[in-house]
Amino acid sequence: MTGAESMRHRMAFINPYTLYKRVCDGTGKPIVSIYSPDKPYKVFSRTHWESDAWDAMQFGRAYDFSKTFAEQWDELNVAVPHIALWNGDTNNADYSHDVSKITDSYMVFDAMDVGESLYINAANDLVSCVDVTAIAQGEMLYECVMVDNGYKSFWCSFCKTIAECDFCYNCRNVKNCFGCVNVVNGQYLWFNQQLSKEEYERRRQAFWAQPNFMELAQAEVRKLMLSLPHKYADIMQCEDCTGHHLFNSSHATDCFESGELEHCLHCHDCRKADHAAYAGNLIVGPSYMYECQNIVGGATASAFCFLCADGLANAYYSTECYGCEYIFGCVGLKRKKYCIFNRQYTQEEYEALLPKIIAHMTETGEWGRFLPAYVSAFGYNESAAVDYFPLGEAQANELGCNWSDFTQPIPRVEKLITRDLHGQMPRARGMGDELVNWAIECAETGRPFQIMPMELAFYRAHDLPIPVVHPRQRLRQRLMQKNRRQLFDRTCTACGTHLKTTFAETRPERIVCEACYLQAQAA
């Protein structure tokens, strides 16, 4: 597989955003889960899953050499109860997944240290933010993508250290800027034009008062973006690296949105990893990892594992295991050692049996590959893969992937604001509190959605329009602002230097090397 194909395959095993209401199979109480109620899997609330009320070892079984490994692994995965949500240390944030230290928030995913925020993914250290993706340190941000250290800014992307900015792209150390591109160290700029404080505030107030200010601003920014050169890649303080959005790394090849990597290949969304290949979302010190996905906490010398944590070591083909080492084909274990298919062995027994299993898997063509897509607990359309590698049902099935046909219940509301009425909706400040009891028909998908009370208060505080697109579709739109995680061979349009870039040749942007970009910035 190529790096992109491996990424897509592993992502098909992860459901990052889609939540369902169902019943805990351990307590019978209602819960929120990443597993839809029509699936055959047993699901426990986090509290029950982590308790001593059950033991995943009770589902252990001997390896059957008359069956394929994948067939047996799938049977074990169906039998062992799964954790409903990965959400540690949360308060009033039930609708959050893959998070830690979240308070008074709603629909937060892959995040840490977030408070009073809604519709967040891939973020840390946020307060009072709505609809943001890939943010490190932010307060009062709205519809922002890949912003580091942002304050009270709206519709900004790929920026660092910004305050009170709107519709800015690739700006750094700026304040009070509107519609700016590639600006460094600026204030009171209007579409890259310097203004006085008074003139800037006058223009912003007048522009913001227009009913269609958002569409007008985005169109103007797009024109400005196409008129200016774009640096081939965002690679900061790196040595011998290729990819995009990399920092403080060395000898990282074809890696994306990662930092502090050493000797890594085809990795994405990783932090402090060394000697990892074909892996994603490895966090906090993993080393010597191969074909692993969503592993947290000092893992080492493991392959083909996903959704594991707390010091995984010498593990293969395992999932939802905590603090385990020398395990093979296990599900849901906690601090176990020398286990195969959740069955305990002595060290001698383990070391004698494992080579025989590997030989059998080699004969069946399974060894050295990630699990086949059909054993994923999720449909392709509810997995992480669908946003980065969009496919229809037929295309997904051709790759061996599942597809979810489960339909979420439509929320019961007093009134529905249909698509033909969207143009008549006033700004948030003109809407009454009863709006939270209505539903809005999504302008793109037709699926109704509701505005949360905290969300309405945020829109009113910042004089923002009420969104008319479903939150899931808004997330998809933000993810689409990122380039594909694939490198293309290009040449600098200014000097002809060979480049490895995520900007495909079909893209309209003018791509330049770092030297030519800096020269253009200084001009």
C-alpha distance (Angstrom), angle and dihedral (degrees) to the residues before:
residue distance angle dihedral
M1 . . .
T2 3.77 . .
G3 3.79 119.1 .
A4 3.81 90.7 -100.2
E5 3.81 93.2 48.4
S6 3.79 91.6 49.4
M7 3.80 90.3 49.4
R8 3.80 92.2 51.2
H9 3.80 91.7 47.5
R10 3.81 94.3 51.0
M11 3.80 93.0 43.0
A12 3.81 89.1 57.3
F13 3.83 86.9 71.2
I14 3.81 94.1 57.2
N15 3.81 127.1 77.3
P16 3.80 103.2 -165.7
Y17 3.81 104.4 168.0
T18 3.81 115.7 13.1
L19 3.81 114.2 98.6
Y20 3.78 130.1 -173.7
K21 3.78 137.9 -170.7
R22 3.78 113.9 -121.7
V23 3.82 141.7 136.0
C24 3.79 126.3 -83.6
D25 3.80 106.1 -114.4
G26 3.80 90.0 -147.5
T27 3.80 101.6 50.7
G28 3.80 105.3 14.4
K29 3.80 90.5 -125.8
P30 3.83 122.7 133.9
I31 3.80 114.5 -98.9
V32 3.79 141.9 169.2
S33 3.79 114.5 -114.4
I34 3.80 144.9 169.9
Y35 3.82 86.8 -128.5
S36 3.80 115.5 82.6
P37 3.83 114.8 -132.0
D38 3.81 93.1 -113.5
K39 3.81 93.2 64.7
P40 3.83 120.5 102.8
Y41 3.81 93.5 -128.2
K42 3.78 124.8 109.8
V43 3.80 111.0 -124.9
F44 3.80 129.2 -163.3
S45 3.78 129.9 -169.1
R46 3.79 112.6 -107.3
T47 3.81 91.5 -106.7
H48 3.80 93.4 52.2
W49 3.80 93.5 40.5
E50 3.81 91.2 55.3
S51 3.81 94.1 44.0
D52 3.81 128.7 95.6
A53 3.81 90.8 -114.9
W54 3.78 90.5 102.8
D55 3.80 141.0 17.6
A56 3.79 125.0 -144.4
M57 3.81 88.6 -149.0
Q58 3.81 89.4 73.1
F59 3.81 87.2 73.5
G60 3.80 93.1 55.2
R61 3.78 119.5 130.9
A62 3.78 141.1 178.7
Y63 3.78 120.5 -99.4
D64 3.82 111.9 -99.2
F65 3.80 111.8 -147.9
S66 3.81 90.8 -165.8
K67 3.83 90.4 68.8
T68 3.78 133.6 56.4
F69 3.78 117.9 -99.7
A70 3.82 91.9 -118.9
E71 3.79 92.4 53.1
Q72 3.80 91.5 53.5
W73 3.80 93.5 42.4
D74 3.80 90.2 52.9
E75 3.81 91.5 52.1
L76 3.81 90.6 51.5
N77 3.80 92.3 46.4
V78 3.80 90.7 54.2
A79 3.81 92.3 47.9
V80 3.82 100.0 48.1
P81 3.83 115.6 76.3
H82 3.80 116.0 -114.9
I83 3.77 130.1 -142.4
A84 3.81 111.2 -104.1
L85 3.80 96.7 -141.4
W86 3.78 135.8 -1.4
N87 3.81 98.1 -129.8
G88 3.78 118.7 138.5
D89 3.80 124.7 -174.9
T90 3.80 99.1 1.5
N91 3.80 130.6 155.6
N92 3.80 122.1 -165.2
A93 3.80 90.5 -12.7
D94 3.80 104.4 107.3
Y95 3.80 93.2 147.5
S96 3.79 95.0 64.4
H97 3.80 131.8 103.4
D98 3.80 136.1 -169.2
V99 3.80 89.7 12.6
S100 3.79 143.2 125.9
K101 3.81 132.1 -161.6
I102 3.81 97.7 11.7
T103 3.82 121.2 158.2
D104 3.80 133.4 -175.9
S105 3.80 93.3 -10.5
Y106 3.79 139.2 127.1
M107 3.80 132.1 -144.3
V108 3.79 97.7 0.3
F109 3.80 119.0 162.7
D110 3.80 135.4 -176.0
A111 3.79 92.4 -0.8
M112 3.78 145.1 125.8
D113 3.82 133.9 -158.1
V114 3.81 98.5 12.9
G115 3.80 127.0 154.3
E116 3.82 135.5 -177.8
S117 3.80 93.7 -4.3
L118 3.80 138.6 128.0
Y119 3.82 135.8 -153.0
I120 3.79 98.3 10.5
N121 3.79 130.6 158.7
A122 3.80 134.6 175.9
A123 3.79 96.6 6.0
N124 3.77 145.0 125.2
D125 3.79 136.2 -165.1
L126 3.82 100.1 18.7
V127 3.80 133.5 155.9
S128 3.80 126.2 -174.9
C129 3.81 98.8 -8.0
V130 3.80 130.9 146.5
D131 3.81 130.4 -163.9
V132 3.79 100.6 -2.0
T133 3.80 133.1 146.3
A134 3.81 131.7 -161.5
I135 3.81 98.3 1.9
A136 3.80 128.2 160.6
Q137 3.81 111.0 -165.5
G138 3.76 114.8 -8.6
E139 3.77 142.4 158.8
M140 3.80 126.6 -169.6
L141 3.80 95.2 -2.7
Y142 3.79 124.5 156.6
E143 3.81 129.8 -169.9
C144 3.79 93.5 -8.9
V145 3.81 128.3 151.5
M146 3.81 126.9 -161.1
V147 3.79 98.6 -9.4
D148 3.80 122.6 157.1
N149 3.79 117.0 -158.1
G150 3.78 102.0 -3.3
Y151 3.79 131.2 169.2
K152 3.80 129.7 -168.2
S153 3.80 95.0 -21.7
F154 3.79 131.2 142.3
W155 3.82 133.2 -156.6
C156 3.81 94.2 0.3
S157 3.79 125.7 145.3
F158 3.80 138.6 -172.5
C159 3.80 93.0 5.4
K160 3.80 135.2 138.7
T161 3.81 127.4 -151.7
I162 3.78 102.4 -2.9
A163 3.79 132.4 159.5
E164 3.81 130.6 -169.7
C165 3.79 93.4 -7.4
D166 3.79 130.7 145.5
F167 3.81 131.8 -159.9
C168 3.80 94.2 -5.4
Y169 3.80 125.3 156.0
N170 3.81 128.2 -162.4
C171 3.80 95.2 -10.9
R172 3.80 128.0 148.8
N173 3.79 132.6 -162.2
V174 3.79 94.6 0.1
K175 3.78 134.6 144.1
N176 3.79 132.2 -171.3
C177 3.79 94.7 7.6
F178 3.80 126.6 148.4
G179 3.81 126.2 -161.5
C180 3.79 94.6 -11.5
V181 3.81 128.7 158.2
N182 3.83 128.7 -162.5
V183 3.82 93.5 -6.5
V184 3.82 120.8 155.4
N185 3.82 123.4 -169.2
G186 3.80 99.6 -2.9
Q187 3.78 141.0 141.5
Y188 3.80 133.5 -171.5
L189 3.79 94.4 14.0
W190 3.78 120.1 155.4
F191 3.83 112.0 -159.5
N192 3.84 87.1 -26.0
Q193 3.83 92.2 -48.9
Q194 3.81 117.0 122.1
L195 3.82 115.1 -123.0
S196 3.76 136.5 174.1
K197 3.80 117.4 -101.0
E198 3.80 91.4 -107.1
E199 3.81 95.0 48.1
Y200 3.80 92.0 45.9
E201 3.79 93.1 52.4
R202 3.81 91.6 45.9
R203 3.81 92.9 51.5
R204 3.79 94.0 45.3
Q205 3.79 92.9 50.5
A206 3.81 92.3 48.8
F207 3.81 93.7 44.8
W208 3.83 93.0 46.5
A209 3.80 90.3 53.3
Q210 3.81 92.4 63.5
P211 3.83 113.6 100.8
N212 3.81 92.6 -131.5
F213 3.82 98.2 37.9
M214 3.80 92.1 128.8
E215 3.81 95.0 56.7
L216 3.82 92.0 43.0
A217 3.80 93.3 50.8
Q218 3.80 94.3 46.7
A219 3.80 91.4 50.4
E220 3.81 92.5 50.8
V221 3.79 92.8 46.6
R222 3.78 90.0 51.0
K223 3.81 90.6 54.9
L224 3.80 90.7 48.9
M225 3.81 91.9 48.5
L226 3.80 91.8 54.1
S227 3.80 91.9 49.1
L228 3.81 94.5 55.5
P229 3.83 131.4 64.2
H230 3.80 120.4 -103.2
K231 3.78 123.7 -144.4
Y232 3.80 108.9 -117.6
A233 3.82 93.2 -124.0
D234 3.79 142.4 -0.8
I235 3.81 100.3 -119.7
M236 3.80 115.9 151.0
Q237 3.81 127.2 -173.5
C238 3.79 93.4 -12.9
E239 3.80 134.3 140.7
D240 3.80 123.3 -148.7
C241 3.82 94.7 -12.1
T242 3.79 135.7 144.3
G243 3.78 127.4 -169.8
H244 3.79 135.0 62.6
H245 3.80 135.6 -71.5
L246 3.81 94.6 15.4
F247 3.80 127.8 151.4
N248 3.81 138.7 179.8
S249 3.81 93.6 2.3
S250 3.77 139.3 130.2
H251 3.80 132.6 -157.4
A252 3.80 93.7 1.4
T253 3.79 114.0 150.9
D254 3.80 125.0 -163.0
C255 3.81 93.0 -8.9
F256 3.79 128.2 150.6
E257 3.81 139.3 -159.7
S258 3.79 92.6 -6.1
G259 3.77 140.4 122.8
E260 3.79 141.3 -158.8
L261 3.79 94.3 20.4
E262 3.78 125.8 158.8
H263 3.80 124.3 -167.6
C264 3.81 96.1 -13.6
L265 3.80 131.3 153.1
H266 3.81 130.2 -160.7
C267 3.82 95.1 -8.2
H268 3.80 130.2 149.6
D269 3.80 135.1 -172.0
C270 3.82 93.0 7.4
R271 3.81 130.9 145.5
K272 3.79 128.7 -163.0
A273 3.80 94.5 -7.4
D274 3.78 128.2 150.7
H275 3.79 131.4 -170.3
A276 3.80 94.0 4.9
A277 3.79 125.4 145.2
Y278 3.80 134.4 -172.7
A279 3.79 92.0 1.5
G280 3.79 140.7 131.0
N281 3.80 138.5 -160.7
L282 3.79 95.4 10.5
I283 3.80 106.5 161.9
V284 3.81 135.9 -172.6
G285 3.76 110.8 12.3
P286 3.82 109.6 -28.4
S287 3.79 115.4 166.9
Y288 3.79 136.1 -175.1
M289 3.81 94.1 11.1
Y290 3.79 125.6 156.7
E291 3.81 129.3 -169.6
C292 3.82 93.7 -11.1
Q293 3.80 129.4 144.5
N294 3.82 132.3 -161.9
I295 3.80 100.3 -0.7
V296 3.82 120.0 160.0
G297 3.77 132.9 -169.3
G298 3.78 124.4 28.9
A299 3.80 100.8 -38.5
T300 3.78 119.3 173.4
A301 3.80 142.9 -177.9
S302 3.81 96.1 6.0
A303 3.79 136.9 130.9
F304 3.81 140.5 -167.8
C305 3.83 93.5 12.1
F306 3.79 129.6 132.3
L307 3.80 138.5 -176.5
C308 3.81 95.5 17.8
A309 3.80 131.9 136.0
D310 3.79 150.5 175.3
G311 3.77 105.7 53.4
L312 3.78 106.5 -30.3
A313 3.82 110.1 -171.4
N314 3.80 135.6 178.2
A315 3.79 90.6 -3.9
Y316 3.79 128.9 149.2
Y317 3.80 134.2 -171.1
S318 3.81 93.6 -6.2
T319 3.79 135.3 134.6
E320 3.81 138.7 -167.9
C321 3.80 91.7 12.4
Y322 3.82 121.5 146.5
G323 3.79 124.9 -154.5
C324 3.80 94.5 -16.3
E325 3.79 131.3 147.0
Y326 3.78 134.4 -173.0
I327 3.79 94.9 19.8
F328 3.79 129.2 142.9
G329 3.81 127.2 -165.6
C330 3.81 94.5 -8.8
V331 3.81 132.2 152.9
G332 3.80 129.2 -159.7
L333 3.81 99.9 -7.1
K334 3.80 124.3 155.2
R335 3.81 121.1 -151.7
K336 3.78 96.1 -25.1
K337 3.78 130.8 148.6
Y338 3.81 134.8 -158.6
C339 3.79 97.2 13.4
I340 3.81 130.9 148.3
F341 3.81 119.1 -170.4
N342 3.84 88.3 -9.5
R343 3.80 91.5 -58.1
Q344 3.80 120.7 126.7
Y345 3.80 120.6 -122.6
T346 3.77 135.0 173.3
Q347 3.78 116.0 -109.5
E348 3.79 90.5 -103.7
E349 3.80 93.1 48.9
Y350 3.80 91.7 46.9
E351 3.79 93.7 50.0
A352 3.81 91.3 47.7
L353 3.81 96.5 47.5
L354 3.80 99.7 41.4
P355 3.84 96.9 68.0
K356 3.80 89.5 51.4
I357 3.82 91.2 53.0
I358 3.80 91.3 47.5
A359 3.81 90.1 50.2
H360 3.81 89.7 50.9
M361 3.80 91.5 48.6
T362 3.79 89.6 49.0
E363 3.80 89.5 55.5
T364 3.82 91.5 50.1
G365 3.81 91.9 45.7
E366 3.81 93.9 -116.3
W367 3.80 102.7 109.7
G368 3.78 116.1 99.1
R369 3.79 94.2 21.1
F370 3.77 133.0 95.8
L371 3.79 116.5 -106.7
P372 3.82 114.5 -73.5
A373 3.79 114.3 -93.4
Y374 3.79 94.9 -117.1
V375 3.84 92.2 70.3
S376 3.81 91.9 60.1
A377 3.79 112.4 117.7
F378 3.79 90.3 -137.2
G379 3.74 138.4 65.1
Y380 3.78 115.6 -115.2
N381 3.80 88.6 -116.2
E382 3.83 92.0 60.5
S383 3.81 95.9 41.1
A384 3.80 131.9 94.0
A385 3.80 89.2 -108.1
V386 3.80 96.4 69.7
D387 3.82 94.6 67.8
Y388 3.80 95.8 49.3
F389 3.81 97.5 33.5
P390 3.83 107.1 26.9
L391 3.81 113.7 -156.4
G392 3.78 135.4 165.4
E393 3.79 123.1 -125.8
A394 3.81 95.1 -94.1
Q395 3.81 92.6 49.0
A396 3.80 91.8 47.7
N397 3.79 91.5 49.2
E398 3.80 90.3 52.4
L399 3.81 87.8 59.3
G400 3.79 89.9 51.2
C401 3.80 94.1 -106.2
N402 3.78 126.2 143.0
W403 3.79 123.8 -120.0
S404 3.78 126.0 -147.4
D405 3.81 117.4 -132.7
F406 3.79 94.1 179.1
T407 3.80 113.1 126.5
Q408 3.78 119.0 -149.6
P409 3.82 113.5 -127.6
I410 3.80 113.1 -101.7
P411 3.83 110.5 -114.4
R412 3.79 115.5 -108.5
V413 3.79 110.5 -121.3
E414 3.77 138.9 165.0
K415 3.80 95.8 -123.8
L416 3.78 139.6 13.0
I417 3.80 123.6 -143.5
T418 3.78 101.4 -149.2
R419 3.79 125.4 -151.4
D420 3.79 93.5 -101.8
L421 3.83 89.2 60.7
H422 3.82 97.2 51.1
G423 3.80 92.6 95.1
Q424 3.80 90.8 56.3
M425 3.80 95.1 55.2
P426 3.82 114.4 110.3
R427 3.79 123.6 -141.8
A428 3.79 118.0 -76.8
R429 3.80 91.2 -92.7
G430 3.78 88.8 60.2
M431 3.81 95.1 52.0
G432 3.79 123.1 88.7
D433 3.79 125.9 -127.1
E434 3.80 89.5 -101.9
L435 3.82 88.6 76.3
V436 3.82 88.8 87.6
N437 3.81 88.2 65.5
W438 3.79 92.7 54.6
A439 3.77 131.1 74.9
I440 3.79 127.8 -133.4
E441 3.77 119.8 -143.3
C442 3.81 108.6 -128.0
A443 3.80 110.7 -111.1
E444 3.81 91.0 -141.2
T445 3.80 108.1 32.8
G446 3.80 103.7 19.7
R447 3.81 91.1 -128.6
P448 3.81 111.5 137.0
F449 3.80 120.5 -124.6
Q450 3.78 136.4 177.6
I451 3.78 135.2 -127.9
M452 3.81 113.7 -124.0
P453 3.85 119.3 -134.1
M454 3.82 93.0 -117.4
E455 3.79 89.0 47.4
L456 3.81 92.6 52.7
A457 3.81 90.2 49.8
F458 3.82 90.0 53.1
Y459 3.82 92.8 51.0
R460 3.80 90.9 48.6
A461 3.80 93.8 48.1
H462 3.81 91.5 54.6
D463 3.82 99.4 34.2
L464 3.80 93.0 -116.7
P465 3.79 128.9 159.5
I466 3.78 120.2 -108.1
P467 3.83 108.5 -102.6
V468 3.79 116.4 -115.7
V469 3.82 96.4 -166.6
H470 3.81 123.7 84.7
P471 3.84 114.5 -102.1
R472 3.81 92.3 -118.1
Q473 3.79 90.4 53.2
R474 3.79 90.8 47.1
L475 3.79 89.0 54.7
R476 3.80 90.0 50.4
Q477 3.81 89.8 51.9
R478 3.81 91.2 52.6
L479 3.79 92.4 48.9
M480 3.80 89.5 50.8
Q481 3.81 89.3 60.9
K482 3.79 87.9 70.7
N483 3.78 119.0 83.5
R484 3.78 118.8 -110.5
R485 3.79 113.6 -87.1
Q486 3.76 91.8 -114.6
L487 3.80 131.1 100.8
F488 3.79 125.1 -131.2
D489 3.79 130.2 -167.3
R490 3.80 109.3 -115.0
T491 3.78 137.9 155.8
C492 3.78 126.3 -127.8
T493 3.80 107.3 -97.4
A494 3.82 89.3 -141.6
C495 3.82 105.4 44.7
G496 3.81 106.9 6.2
T497 3.82 97.0 -116.4
H498 3.82 113.6 158.4
L499 3.81 112.9 -106.4
K500 3.79 138.9 -170.7
T501 3.78 105.4 -147.1
T502 3.79 143.1 158.4
F503 3.81 88.9 -132.6
A504 3.81 105.0 98.9
E505 3.81 119.6 -144.1
T506 3.79 89.6 -108.8
R507 3.81 90.7 62.4
P508 3.83 115.3 103.3
E509 3.82 96.1 -139.7
R510 3.81 119.8 109.2
I511 3.82 105.9 -118.9
V512 3.81 122.1 -155.9
C513 3.80 137.8 173.7
E514 3.79 121.2 -103.0
A515 3.81 94.6 -98.8
C516 3.80 93.2 52.1
Y517 3.79 91.0 44.0
L518 3.80 92.0 53.9
Q519 3.79 90.0 46.3
A520 3.80 90.5 53.1
Q521 3.81 90.6 47.9
A522 3.80 91.4 53.0
A523 3.80 93.9 49.0
